[in-house]
Amino acid sequence: MKSFPVVGIVGSRQSGKTTLAKMISSARKAQVLYLDLERPSDLVKLDEAEIFLERFEDRLTIIDEIQRKPELFPLLRAIVDQSPGRRGRFLILGSTSPSLIRQASESLAGRIV
């Protein structure tokens, strides 16, 4: 997270992705925004994703189950490109589907690890 603006953690269900993200979150001194896209209330927050995420630009934003909203990838690229020197802006978690990996690597090329 010190080298890239976006870090992705992918893996099968129940493999510890969320647990790892929460450990990272609790170890940070700054505030963290955590969104779980399996929760309808969090999913609705991203109906106007650009406006919502801009309000929390000073935080690490963790987006769990990102495969539920793949249209976020181009927006994340645009947000990251607005602050090119900023590292550790987004931590995204998702299942190991080939389409998720392809979308992330195409939209966030050079910005994600």
C-alpha positions as CSV (number, residue, x, y, z in Angstrom):
1,M,0.0,0.0,0.0
2,K,3.0,2.3,0.3
3,S,3.8,1.8,-3.4
4,F,0.5,1.7,-5.2
5,P,-2.7,3.7,-5.1
6,V,-4.9,0.6,-5.3
7,V,-4.3,-2.8,-3.7
8,G,-6.4,-5.7,-4.6
9,I,-6.9,-8.8,-2.5
10,V,-8.6,-11.7,-4.4
11,G,-9.4,-15.2,-3.3
12,S,-12.1,-17.7,-2.9
13,R,-15.0,-17.1,-0.4
14,Q,-14.1,-17.5,3.2
15,S,-10.4,-17.4,2.6
16,G,-9.7,-14.4,5.0
17,K,-9.7,-11.4,2.6
18,T,-12.1,-9.4,4.9
19,T,-10.2,-10.4,8.0
20,L,-7.0,-9.2,6.5
21,A,-8.5,-5.9,5.4
22,K,-9.9,-5.3,8.8
23,M,-6.5,-6.0,10.3
24,I,-5.0,-3.5,8.0
25,S,-7.7,-1.0,8.8
26,S,-7.2,-1.3,12.6
27,A,-3.4,-0.9,12.2
28,R,-3.8,2.5,10.4
29,K,-3.8,5.7,12.4
30,A,-5.9,7.5,9.9
31,Q,-9.7,6.9,9.4
32,V,-10.8,4.2,7.0
33,L,-14.0,3.9,5.1
34,Y,-15.2,0.3,4.8
35,L,-17.9,-0.6,2.2
36,D,-19.3,-4.1,2.0
37,L,-21.2,-4.4,-1.3
38,E,-23.1,-7.4,-0.1
39,R,-24.9,-4.9,2.2
40,P,-27.7,-3.2,0.3
41,S,-27.1,0.0,2.3
42,D,-23.5,0.2,1.2
43,L,-24.4,-0.7,-2.4
44,V,-26.8,2.2,-2.5
45,K,-24.1,4.6,-1.3
46,L,-22.3,4.0,-4.5
47,D,-25.3,4.8,-6.8
48,E,-23.6,8.2,-7.1
49,A,-20.1,6.7,-6.5
50,E,-18.0,9.7,-7.7
51,I,-19.8,12.1,-5.4
52,F,-19.7,9.7,-2.5
53,L,-16.1,8.7,-2.8
54,E,-14.9,12.3,-3.2
55,R,-16.3,13.1,0.3
56,F,-13.8,10.6,1.7
57,E,-10.8,11.3,-0.4
58,D,-8.6,11.7,2.7
59,R,-9.2,8.1,3.8
60,L,-8.2,4.7,2.8
61,T,-11.4,3.3,1.2
62,I,-11.9,-0.5,1.5
63,I,-14.4,-1.9,-1.0
64,D,-15.3,-5.5,-0.2
65,E,-17.1,-7.7,-2.8
66,I,-16.2,-5.3,-5.6
67,Q,-17.3,-7.8,-8.2
68,R,-20.9,-6.8,-7.4
69,K,-20.2,-3.3,-8.9
70,P,-17.6,-3.8,-11.7
71,E,-18.4,-0.4,-13.2
72,L,-16.4,1.1,-10.4
73,F,-13.1,0.2,-12.0
74,P,-13.0,3.1,-14.5
75,L,-14.1,5.5,-11.8
76,L,-11.3,4.3,-9.5
77,R,-8.8,4.9,-12.3
78,A,-10.0,8.5,-12.8
79,I,-10.0,9.2,-9.0
80,V,-6.4,7.8,-8.7
81,D,-5.2,9.8,-11.7
82,Q,-6.4,13.0,-10.1
83,S,-3.9,12.5,-7.3
84,P,-0.9,10.8,-9.0
85,G,1.4,10.8,-6.0
86,R,-1.1,9.4,-3.5
87,R,-0.6,5.8,-2.4
88,G,-2.8,3.5,-0.4
89,R,-6.1,5.1,-1.6
90,F,-8.2,2.0,-2.2
91,L,-8.1,-1.5,-1.0
92,I,-10.4,-3.7,-3.0
93,L,-11.5,-7.2,-2.2
94,G,-13.2,-9.7,-4.4
95,S,-13.7,-13.2,-5.6
96,T,-11.2,-14.8,-7.9
97,S,-13.3,-14.7,-11.0
98,P,-11.3,-14.3,-14.3
99,S,-13.6,-11.4,-15.3
100,L,-12.9,-9.5,-12.1
101,I,-9.1,-9.9,-12.5
102,R,-9.4,-8.9,-16.2
103,Q,-11.5,-5.8,-15.4
104,A,-9.2,-4.7,-12.7
105,S,-6.0,-5.2,-14.7
106,E,-7.5,-3.4,-17.8
107,S,-9.0,-0.4,-16.0
108,L,-6.3,0.0,-13.3
109,A,-3.2,-1.0,-15.3
110,G,-0.1,0.4,-13.5
111,R,-2.2,1.6,-10.6
112,I,-3.0,-1.7,-8.8
113,V,-1.0,-4.5,-7.3
